[in-house]
Amino acid sequence: MLSPNVVDVKYSPAGVSWALALLTIPGAALVMLFAAGQEMGNAGCTDEVCRHAGPDGFWFTLLSYGAPIVAVVTLALSYFTAKKRCGIAVPLIGLALLGAEAVVLSTAFGR
């Protein structure tokens, strides 16, 4: 039995799906900041010392600017799938892609 001061909160699957989808926005911002920090860590390197200290321009651009694209696509797809039975899969896949992007960035700039 619940006390009179406790509110019984029921979570809707669509609400959880939207909350996770909205979490991709700060997640993308963190990945972009992490990418910028990794690139600035190589700022003092010369061609001789740090020849292979990170991805080339195309891959770095794809990794750093791919994060907000993942967030926008996740939000757009969640608009259509949030109320569906497996609608939570879209934001979970978006968050997994952002996590994978952070892992790739951390290993690509390893020395």
N, C-alpha and C positions, 0 to 999 in steps of 0.2 A: 504494500500500500504506500502510495506517495504522500508525502506531507503536503499541506496546502500551499507551501511556498515554493515547491519544486514544479517546474514547468516540464511537461512531457513533450519533448521535441521529437518530431518525426522528420527524418530526412528523406527527401524525394530523390529518386535516381537522377532526375534532370538537374536538380540543384547541385548535387555532388559533381555531376558531369560539367556543369558550368563553372563551378569553383575550381576544378582541376584545369579546365580550359583557360580560365583567367590567370592561373598560376604560371602558364607558359609565358606570359608577358614579362614578369620579373625574372623568370628563368632565362629568357632570351637576353635580357639586359645584363644579367650576370655572365653569361657566356661571352657576350661582346666585350665586357670589361676584362674578362679573363684573357681573351684573345689579344686585346690591346696591351695588357700587362706582359703577356708572353712576347709580343713583338718588341716592346720597349726594353725587355731584358736582353735582346740582341742588338740594341742600338749602338753599343760601343764596339761591336765586333768588326773586324776588317775582313776582307775577302780571304786572306791567307789563313787567319786563325779560325774563323767560323764559316767555312765554305758551305757546310751542310747542316747548319744550325736552324733548320726550320723549312717549312714548305715554300715553294716558289709563289710568285704573286697571284697566279690563278687560284691555286688551292687555298691560300690564305684568305683571299677575297671570298671564295665559296664558303669557307668555314666561318669566317667572321660575320658576313652578311647573310648567311643562310639561317642564322638563329631567329631574326625577326620574321623571316619568311615562314619558318616553321610555326611561329606563334600566330601569324595572321591566317595561315591555312588551317591551323587547328581551330581557331575561333570561327572561321567561315564554315568548316565542316561540322562543328558542334552546333551551329545554328540549325542544321538539318537533322542531326542525329541525336541530339541531347535527350529527346523524349522516347527514342527507340529503345528496344530491349538491350542491345549491346552498345548503346551510345557512349558508355564510359570508355570504350576502347579507343576512341579518337583522341581524347586528351591524354590518356595513358601512353599512347604511341608518340604523341607530340613531346611529352616529357621525357620519354625514353630516347627520342632523337636528340633532344637537347643534352641529355646526359652523355650520350655517345659522342656528341660533338665536343663536349668538354674533355672527355677522355682522349679523343684523337688530338685535340690541341695540346694536351699535357704531354702526350707521347711524341708528337711531331717536333716539339721544341726541346726534347731531351738532349742532353749533351753527353 
